[in-house]
């Protein structure tokens, strides 16, 4: 029996039933007993390791956060235009599932975690970075450095559990000087509009107790051997990308130069509600995406679909993320 | 310091060094000691679970096979045109890394493995299906059904280890009647051209010892509750797709209606060297891709980049696979 498209359209709940019409089951031995393995009901671990020269990079899926999509998400686009792009990508048009991917970098001399996800400060669909590490046999105590791109909660909160304990007890926390200056300023926090007070309080919760131990770095500095901080400001005042280089190869972790690239690489001028200096964020986004497309530099995003890494192709008036091929060969 | 594109171009082996020019390292405490965790040197497990109604589907990465790319791979295209598509996708143009993804389907009543990869009959970069299962706590002895799409070695050989033992000792092996009729015919095997004899011998190695136990099915038949065999012939005489349906949702496992969709969804008329009846394979490819694009049916391929599942968008004169968003939420 050939499959014709109309069979699918008319099949309703049972394509199998439609295809089976008039055909008696022939395989009586395969019935409805309980499977030898029960339904799992849980996602599989989600980690993806690849190399940059001699450096090992492992993408870790912290999870997703879902939010209703409304007109506020993209400040300068019609909701229907946003929904059209989502639909073209076979995604829901009423809900955004924003993905979070942290990055484990083993330079050979340091085990570095770039951004932290939520740990237990988020919801049931995120905070999985520690579980992903453990699935690889890595304990949080083995992390040497926690490297922060900026101080938004989805990048920062996972550094300290809800009970106040540091999640990576032996790690040196490193943060961009310009980000520190903005968020840790008590006068600015006191003067912040109500809508911003929670964000300030979240930053202070994580960083204040060990403020003297946090190492602050400047753009252009090689913060760990092989990892250089790069000005990517606009999204936040100190928003930082990291160029990870070894053996003539470079991966750039670009954090939030886009929220999902499906929307914001495609339309670099679209302004996501989270960009604090939207003009500067647009300029940074276009500059780095153009560099990546022209020079074929591999990028890792924080908000692309897992494993959230690949190359940038020019497409129309914007760009498209072409995911890295998952070879499973190091 | 701002990142300019020319910094990257002139950086050679060390983007970090270029960005650091004139800047003294400020973070003396982070030096070159051995990382607390050694370099792993191994890929991470690669599994991806999602649901189709109440059915759990888990993609398992058997691995890749690499082969030099030459003009024989696509029979009816210029090598330079093939290389151009690979380059646009940021892939090597002299080597093909062909990916293999098997599919574990838990219907709730049966644990079904669709296609088997290589087990220990391939090379060092494949044969990982059992390891992927074990990473999820599933033993090969728990598999109830091994369901074969067709009898090419990369789909079949993993059913029986090199030492002759069945890899899934408690599984019922199910195979397409039309595939069985072609490959298990001793007279056809004896008359086969030399170039085909190895393929026949490989099929006989796996299936002959337990020939009486192999269940043969016809197209249109519901082979396991929720899984229906669909005619996808052309690639081989009995090449079969499987429609996996539950709760009004359908996923179609399309096996080798394309080799990599990067080349053959984009150019459905291109003929890969492995298509045994190329005219029929092209017609099948176009029919199923058109159905998927029109009706938004999710497809799982065997040779797409892991996790090898997503939706089909029309693009130019062909199609493009849009990978399913990896939400990690079941």
HADDOCK unambig.tbl for C-alpha pairs under 7 A between the chains (distance, minus, plus):
assign (segid A and resid 1 and name CA) (segid B and resid 219 and name CA) 5.65 0.50 0.50
assign (segid A and resid 1 and name CA) (segid B and resid 220 and name CA) 5.43 0.50 0.50
assign (segid A and resid 1 and name CA) (segid B and resid 231 and name CA) 6.50 0.50 0.50
assign (segid A and resid 2 and name CA) (segid B and resid 230 and name CA) 6.85 0.50 0.50
assign (segid A and resid 2 and name CA) (segid B and resid 231 and name CA) 5.48 0.50 0.50
assign (segid A and resid 3 and name CA) (segid B and resid 230 and name CA) 6.46 0.50 0.50
assign (segid A and resid 3 and name CA) (segid B and resid 231 and name CA) 6.73 0.50 0.50
assign (segid A and resid 5 and name CA) (segid B and resid 291 and name CA) 5.47 0.50 0.50
assign (segid A and resid 12 and name CA) (segid B and resid 248 and name CA) 5.96 0.50 0.50
assign (segid A and resid 13 and name CA) (segid B and resid 246 and name CA) 6.84 0.50 0.50
assign (segid A and resid 13 and name CA) (segid B and resid 247 and name CA) 5.69 0.50 0.50
assign (segid A and resid 13 and name CA) (segid B and resid 248 and name CA) 3.56 0.50 0.50
assign (segid A and resid 13 and name CA) (segid B and resid 249 and name CA) 6.79 0.50 0.50
assign (segid A and resid 14 and name CA) (segid B and resid 245 and name CA) 6.32 0.50 0.50
assign (segid A and resid 14 and name CA) (segid B and resid 246 and name CA) 6.98 0.50 0.50
assign (segid A and resid 14 and name CA) (segid B and resid 248 and name CA) 6.33 0.50 0.50
assign (segid A and resid 15 and name CA) (segid B and resid 245 and name CA) 6.39 0.50 0.50
assign (segid A and resid 16 and name CA) (segid B and resid 222 and name CA) 6.23 0.50 0.50
assign (segid A and resid 16 and name CA) (segid B and resid 226 and name CA) 6.51 0.50 0.50
assign (segid A and resid 16 and name CA) (segid B and resid 227 and name CA) 6.74 0.50 0.50
assign (segid A and resid 16 and name CA) (segid B and resid 228 and name CA) 5.33 0.50 0.50
assign (segid A and resid 16 and name CA) (segid B and resid 243 and name CA) 7.00 0.50 0.50
assign (segid A and resid 16 and name CA) (segid B and resid 245 and name CA) 6.66 0.50 0.50
assign (segid A and resid 19 and name CA) (segid B and resid 220 and name CA) 5.28 0.50 0.50
assign (segid A and resid 20 and name CA) (segid B and resid 220 and name CA) 5.51 0.50 0.50
assign (segid A and resid 20 and name CA) (segid B and resid 221 and name CA) 5.86 0.50 0.50
assign (segid A and resid 20 and name CA) (segid B and resid 222 and name CA) 6.71 0.50 0.50
assign (segid A and resid 23 and name CA) (segid B and resid 221 and name CA) 6.92 0.50 0.50
assign (segid A and resid 25 and name CA) (segid B and resid 221 and name CA) 6.49 0.50 0.50
assign (segid A and resid 25 and name CA) (segid B and resid 222 and name CA) 6.64 0.50 0.50
assign (segid A and resid 27 and name CA) (segid B and resid 223 and name CA) 6.78 0.50 0.50
assign (segid A and resid 30 and name CA) (segid B and resid 224 and name CA) 6.24 0.50 0.50
assign (segid A and resid 32 and name CA) (segid B and resid 109 and name CA) 5.04 0.50 0.50
assign (segid A and resid 33 and name CA) (segid B and resid 109 and name CA) 5.07 0.50 0.50
assign (segid A and resid 34 and name CA) (segid B and resid 108 and name CA) 6.40 0.50 0.50
assign (segid A and resid 34 and name CA) (segid B and resid 109 and name CA) 4.32 0.50 0.50
assign (segid A and resid 34 and name CA) (segid B and resid 110 and name CA) 6.55 0.50 0.50
assign (segid A and resid 35 and name CA) (segid B and resid 108 and name CA) 5.82 0.50 0.50
assign (segid A and resid 35 and name CA) (segid B and resid 109 and name CA) 4.34 0.50 0.50
assign (segid A and resid 35 and name CA) (segid B and resid 110 and name CA) 4.12 0.50 0.50
assign (segid A and resid 35 and name CA) (segid B and resid 111 and name CA) 5.42 0.50 0.50
assign (segid A and resid 36 and name CA) (segid B and resid 111 and name CA) 6.61 0.50 0.50
assign (segid A and resid 36 and name CA) (segid B and resid 142 and name CA) 5.34 0.50 0.50
assign (segid A and resid 36 and name CA) (segid B and resid 144 and name CA) 6.93 0.50 0.50
assign (segid A and resid 37 and name CA) (segid B and resid 111 and name CA) 6.64 0.50 0.50
assign (segid A and resid 37 and name CA) (segid B and resid 142 and name CA) 6.36 0.50 0.50
assign (segid A and resid 38 and name CA) (segid B and resid 108 and name CA) 6.81 0.50 0.50
assign (segid A and resid 39 and name CA) (segid B and resid 56 and name CA) 6.87 0.50 0.50
assign (segid A and resid 39 and name CA) (segid B and resid 106 and name CA) 6.51 0.50 0.50
assign (segid A and resid 39 and name CA) (segid B and resid 108 and name CA) 6.14 0.50 0.50
assign (segid A and resid 41 and name CA) (segid B and resid 330 and name CA) 6.68 0.50 0.50
assign (segid A and resid 42 and name CA) (segid B and resid 330 and name CA) 6.48 0.50 0.50
assign (segid A and resid 43 and name CA) (segid B and resid 49 and name CA) 5.78 0.50 0.50
assign (segid A and resid 43 and name CA) (segid B and resid 328 and name CA) 5.29 0.50 0.50
assign (segid A and resid 43 and name CA) (segid B and resid 329 and name CA) 6.26 0.50 0.50
assign (segid A and resid 43 and name CA) (segid B and resid 330 and name CA) 6.35 0.50 0.50
assign (segid A and resid 44 and name CA) (segid B and resid 47 and name CA) 6.28 0.50 0.50
assign (segid A and resid 44 and name CA) (segid B and resid 48 and name CA) 5.79 0.50 0.50
assign (segid A and resid 44 and name CA) (segid B and resid 49 and name CA) 5.87 0.50 0.50
assign (segid A and resid 47 and name CA) (segid B and resid 44 and name CA) 6.27 0.50 0.50
assign (segid A and resid 48 and name CA) (segid B and resid 44 and name CA) 5.78 0.50 0.50
assign (segid A and resid 49 and name CA) (segid B and resid 43 and name CA) 5.78 0.50 0.50
assign (segid A and resid 49 and name CA) (segid B and resid 44 and name CA) 5.86 0.50 0.50
assign (segid A and resid 56 and name CA) (segid B and resid 39 and name CA) 6.87 0.50 0.50
assign (segid A and resid 63 and name CA) (segid B and resid 327 and name CA) 6.88 0.50 0.50
assign (segid A and resid 63 and name CA) (segid B and resid 328 and name CA) 6.41 0.50 0.50
assign (segid A and resid 64 and name CA) (segid B and resid 327 and name CA) 6.31 0.50 0.50
assign (segid A and resid 89 and name CA) (segid B and resid 322 and name CA) 6.73 0.50 0.50
assign (segid A and resid 90 and name CA) (segid B and resid 311 and name CA) 6.96 0.50 0.50
assign (segid A and resid 106 and name CA) (segid B and resid 39 and name CA) 6.51 0.50 0.50
assign (segid A and resid 108 and name CA) (segid B and resid 34 and name CA) 6.31 0.50 0.50
assign (segid A and resid 108 and name CA) (segid B and resid 35 and name CA) 5.77 0.50 0.50
assign (segid A and resid 108 and name CA) (segid B and resid 38 and name CA) 6.79 0.50 0.50
assign (segid A and resid 108 and name CA) (segid B and resid 39 and name CA) 6.13 0.50 0.50
assign (segid A and resid 109 and name CA) (segid B and resid 32 and name CA) 4.98 0.50 0.50
assign (segid A and resid 109 and name CA) (segid B and resid 33 and name CA) 5.02 0.50 0.50
assign (segid A and resid 109 and name CA) (segid B and resid 34 and name CA) 4.26 0.50 0.50
assign (segid A and resid 109 and name CA) (segid B and resid 35 and name CA) 4.32 0.50 0.50
assign (segid A and resid 110 and name CA) (segid B and resid 34 and name CA) 6.52 0.50 0.50
assign (segid A and resid 110 and name CA) (segid B and resid 35 and name CA) 4.12 0.50 0.50
assign (segid A and resid 111 and name CA) (segid B and resid 35 and name CA) 5.40 0.50 0.50
assign (segid A and resid 111 and name CA) (segid B and resid 36 and name CA) 6.60 0.50 0.50
assign (segid A and resid 111 and name CA) (segid B and resid 37 and name CA) 6.66 0.50 0.50
assign (segid A and resid 125 and name CA) (segid B and resid 329 and name CA) 6.68 0.50 0.50
assign (segid A and resid 142 and name CA) (segid B and resid 36 and name CA) 5.36 0.50 0.50
assign (segid A and resid 142 and name CA) (segid B and resid 37 and name CA) 6.38 0.50 0.50
assign (segid A and resid 144 and name CA) (segid B and resid 36 and name CA) 6.96 0.50 0.50
assign (segid A and resid 219 and name CA) (segid B and resid 1 and name CA) 5.62 0.50 0.50
assign (segid A and resid 220 and name CA) (segid B and resid 1 and name CA) 5.43 0.50 0.50
assign (segid A and resid 220 and name CA) (segid B and resid 19 and name CA) 5.25 0.50 0.50
assign (segid A and resid 220 and name CA) (segid B and resid 20 and name CA) 5.55 0.50 0.50
assign (segid A and resid 221 and name CA) (segid B and resid 20 and name CA) 5.85 0.50 0.50
assign (segid A and resid 221 and name CA) (segid B and resid 23 and name CA) 6.98 0.50 0.50
assign (segid A and resid 221 and name CA) (segid B and resid 25 and name CA) 6.53 0.50 0.50
assign (segid A and resid 222 and name CA) (segid B and resid 16 and name CA) 6.15 0.50 0.50
assign (segid A and resid 222 and name CA) (segid B and resid 20 and name CA) 6.68 0.50 0.50
assign (segid A and resid 222 and name CA) (segid B and resid 25 and name CA) 6.70 0.50 0.50
assign (segid A and resid 223 and name CA) (segid B and resid 27 and name CA) 6.70 0.50 0.50
assign (segid A and resid 224 and name CA) (segid B and resid 30 and name CA) 6.18 0.50 0.50
assign (segid A and resid 226 and name CA) (segid B and resid 16 and name CA) 6.47 0.50 0.50
assign (segid A and resid 227 and name CA) (segid B and resid 16 and name CA) 6.69 0.50 0.50
assign (segid A and resid 228 and name CA) (segid B and resid 16 and name CA) 5.28 0.50 0.50
assign (segid A and resid 230 and name CA) (segid B and resid 2 and name CA) 6.84 0.50 0.50
assign (segid A and resid 230 and name CA) (segid B and resid 3 and name CA) 6.41 0.50 0.50
assign (segid A and resid 231 and name CA) (segid B and resid 1 and name CA) 6.54 0.50 0.50
assign (segid A and resid 231 and name CA) (segid B and resid 2 and name CA) 5.48 0.50 0.50
assign (segid A and resid 231 and name CA) (segid B and resid 3 and name CA) 6.71 0.50 0.50
assign (segid A and resid 245 and name CA) (segid B and resid 14 and name CA) 6.25 0.50 0.50
assign (segid A and resid 245 and name CA) (segid B and resid 15 and name CA) 6.31 0.50 0.50
assign (segid A and resid 245 and name CA) (segid B and resid 16 and name CA) 6.68 0.50 0.50
assign (segid A and resid 246 and name CA) (segid B and resid 13 and name CA) 6.80 0.50 0.50
assign (segid A and resid 246 and name CA) (segid B and resid 14 and name CA) 6.93 0.50 0.50
assign (segid A and resid 247 and name CA) (segid B and resid 13 and name CA) 5.62 0.50 0.50
assign (segid A and resid 248 and name CA) (segid B and resid 12 and name CA) 5.93 0.50 0.50
assign (segid A and resid 248 and name CA) (segid B and resid 13 and name CA) 3.58 0.50 0.50
assign (segid A and resid 248 and name CA) (segid B and resid 14 and name CA) 6.34 0.50 0.50
assign (segid A and resid 249 and name CA) (segid B and resid 13 and name CA) 6.85 0.50 0.50
assign (segid A and resid 291 and name CA) (segid B and resid 5 and name CA) 5.56 0.50 0.50
assign (segid A and resid 305 and name CA) (segid B and resid 325 and name CA) 5.78 0.50 0.50
assign (segid A and resid 305 and name CA) (segid B and resid 326 and name CA) 5.87 0.50 0.50
assign (segid A and resid 306 and name CA) (segid B and resid 326 and name CA) 5.74 0.50 0.50
assign (segid A and resid 311 and name CA) (segid B and resid 90 and name CA) 6.94 0.50 0.50
assign (segid A and resid 322 and name CA) (segid B and resid 89 and name CA) 6.72 0.50 0.50
assign (segid A and resid 325 and name CA) (segid B and resid 305 and name CA) 5.77 0.50 0.50
assign (segid A and resid 326 and name CA) (segid B and resid 305 and name CA) 5.86 0.50 0.50
assign (segid A and resid 326 and name CA) (segid B and resid 306 and name CA) 5.74 0.50 0.50
assign (segid A and resid 327 and name CA) (segid B and resid 63 and name CA) 6.87 0.50 0.50
assign (segid A and resid 327 and name CA) (segid B and resid 64 and name CA) 6.29 0.50 0.50
assign (segid A and resid 328 and name CA) (segid B and resid 43 and name CA) 5.31 0.50 0.50
assign (segid A and resid 328 and name CA) (segid B and resid 63 and name CA) 6.40 0.50 0.50
assign (segid A and resid 329 and name CA) (segid B and resid 43 and name CA) 6.26 0.50 0.50
assign (segid A and resid 329 and name CA) (segid B and resid 125 and name CA) 6.68 0.50 0.50
assign (segid A and resid 330 and name CA) (segid B and resid 41 and name CA) 6.66 0.50 0.50
assign (segid A and resid 330 and name CA) (segid B and resid 42 and name CA) 6.47 0.50 0.50
assign (segid A and resid 330 and name CA) (segid B and resid 43 and name CA) 6.34 0.50 0.50
